């Protein structure tokens, strides 16, 4: 088994530990910045590799949720770029407001990160249990940004220059459903 596969198989433990420890010790919430920045930074060099191999929530979706998912057909609503970018904007706006209100207090700022991770993990769980395990990955805000970066990177590498408007960042069709398929 390759190192990437081993990491993917166990990265979900980091997500669960973060949520549990974060409730008792919120200042750890700042560590969420790693999982927020990593997919975007990685996309500059390796496309959406983070999402398919290293993301703790992606691991949770593949390893844990996949065992219980009903795997119903995903509504078209979730597949549109407009939905992903609207969801991205709303989630980032809510995040920015909360950070602004908590600014100056490391415990309060950490609590914002922990709360966002817990709420989005609960949303990912509900979506993954009803639809496909990685439904969240198609609307993940950081995956959406990573997809836009990866799309522009691919266009630049192909000699076409940067893409004008990424129409489908985080496209579920382009996102590997499990690291073994990528």
C-alpha positions in Angstrom: 0.0 0.0 0.0 1.4 3.4 -1.0 1.9 6.1 1.6 -0.8 8.3 0.0 -3.3 5.4 0.5 -2.3 4.8 4.1 -2.6 8.5 4.9 -6.1 8.6 3.2 -7.2 5.5 5.1 -6.5 7.1 8.4 -6.7 10.9 7.9 -10.3 10.9 9.1 -9.1 10.3 12.6 -7.6 13.8 12.5 -11.0 15.3 11.7 -12.7 13.5 14.6 -9.9 14.3 17.0 -10.0 18.0 15.9 -13.7 18.2 16.6 -13.5 16.5 20.0 -10.4 18.3 21.2 -11.7 21.6 19.8 -14.8 21.5 21.8 -12.8 21.4 25.0 -9.8 23.4 23.9 -11.0 25.8 21.2 -7.7 27.6 20.6 -6.7 24.5 18.6 -9.2 25.7 16.0 -6.4 27.7 14.3 -5.0 24.4 13.1 -8.0 24.3 10.7 -6.1 26.9 8.6 -3.8 24.0 7.4 -6.8 22.2 5.9 -8.1 25.4 4.5 -4.9 26.5 2.8 -3.5 23.1 1.8 -5.9 22.2 -1.0 -5.4 25.7 -2.6 -1.6 25.7 -2.3 -1.4 22.1 -3.4 -3.6 22.8 -6.5 -0.8 25.1 -7.8 1.5 22.2 -8.1 -0.5 18.9 -8.2 -4.1 19.9 -9.0 -6.7 18.5 -6.6 -4.3 15.9 -5.1 -5.1 17.1 -1.5 -8.8 16.5 -1.9 -8.4 12.9 -3.2 -5.5 11.8 -0.9 -4.9 14.0 2.2 -8.1 15.8 3.2 -9.3 14.5 6.5 -12.9 15.1 5.6 -12.5 13.3 2.3 -11.0 10.4 4.2 -14.0 10.5 6.5 -16.3 10.5 3.6 -14.6 7.5 1.9 -13.7 5.4 4.9 -16.6 6.0 7.3 -19.6 7.4 5.4 -19.2 5.1 2.4 -20.2 2.2 4.7 -23.6 3.7 5.5 -24.4 5.9 2.5 -27.8 5.3 0.7 -26.1 6.5 -2.5 -29.2 8.2 -3.9 -28.9 10.2 -7.1 -27.6 13.7 -6.4 -30.1 16.5 -7.3 -29.0 18.7 -10.2 -29.0 21.7 -7.8 -25.7 20.5 -6.3 -24.0 20.1 -9.6 -24.1 23.7 -10.8 -21.1 26.0 -10.6 -23.5 28.8 -9.6 -24.6 26.7 -6.5 -21.0 26.0 -5.5 -19.9 29.6 -5.8 -23.0 30.9 -4.0 -22.5 28.3 -1.2 -18.8 29.4 -1.1 -19.8 33.1 -0.8 -22.4 32.5 1.9 -20.1 30.2 4.0 -17.1 32.6 3.7 -19.3 35.6 4.6 -20.6 33.8 7.7 -17.1 32.8 8.6 -15.8 36.4 8.1 -18.5 37.9 10.3 -17.8 35.4 13.0 -14.1 36.0 12.9 -14.7 39.8 12.9 -16.8 39.5 16.1 -14.3 37.2 17.8 -11.2 39.1 16.7 -8.6 39.7 19.4 -9.6 36.7 21.6 -7.7 33.6 20.5 -10.2 31.3 22.3 -13.1 32.9 20.5 -11.4 32.9 17.1 -10.5 29.2 17.7 -14.1 28.5 18.6 -15.2 30.0 15.2 -12.9 27.5 13.3 -14.0 24.6 15.5 -17.7 25.5 15.0 -17.3 25.8 11.3 -15.6 22.4 11.0 -18.2 20.7 13.2 -21.1 22.3 11.3 -19.7 21.5 7.9 -18.8 18.0 9.0 -22.4 17.5 10.1 -23.6 18.8 6.8 -21.1 16.5 5.0 -22.4 13.6 7.0 -26.1 14.2 6.2 -25.3 14.7 2.5 -23.0 11.6 2.5 -25.5 9.4 4.2 -28.4 10.4 1.8 -26.5 10.8 -1.5 -23.0 9.8 -2.4 -20.3 9.7 0.3 -18.3 12.5 -1.2 -21.2 14.8 -2.0 -19.7 17.4 0.3 -16.5 17.4 -1.8 -18.5 18.8 -4.8 -19.5 21.9 -2.8 -16.6 22.2 -0.4 -15.5 25.8 -0.3 -11.7 25.0 -0.2 -12.2 22.3 -2.9 -14.0 24.9 -5.0 -11.0 27.3 -4.8 -8.6 24.4 -5.4 -10.6 23.4 -8.5 -10.4 27.0 -9.8 -6.7 27.1 -9.2 -6.2 23.6 -10.8 -8.3 24.6 -13.8 -6.2 27.7 -14.4 -3.0 25.8 -13.9 -4.1 23.2 -16.4 -5.0 25.9 -19.0 -1.7 27.7 -18.4 0.2 24.4 -18.8 -1.6 23.7 -22.1 -0.4 27.1 -23.4 -3.9 28.6 -23.4 -3.3 31.0 -20.6 -5.4 31.3 -17.5 -9.0 30.3 -17.8 -11.3 33.3 -17.8 -14.0 31.9 -15.6 -13.8 28.5 -14.1 -17.2 27.0 -14.9 -16.9 24.0 -12.7 -14.4 24.2 -9.8 -14.9 21.3 -7.5 -16.7 19.4 -10.3 -17.8 16.1 -8.9 -17.0 14.5 -12.3 -13.4 15.6 -12.1 -13.0 14.9 -8.4 -11.8 11.4 -7.7 -14.4 9.5 -5.7 -11.6 7.7 -3.9 -7.8 8.0 -4.2 -7.5 4.6 -5.8 -9.3 5.9 -8.9 -7.1 9.0 -9.3 
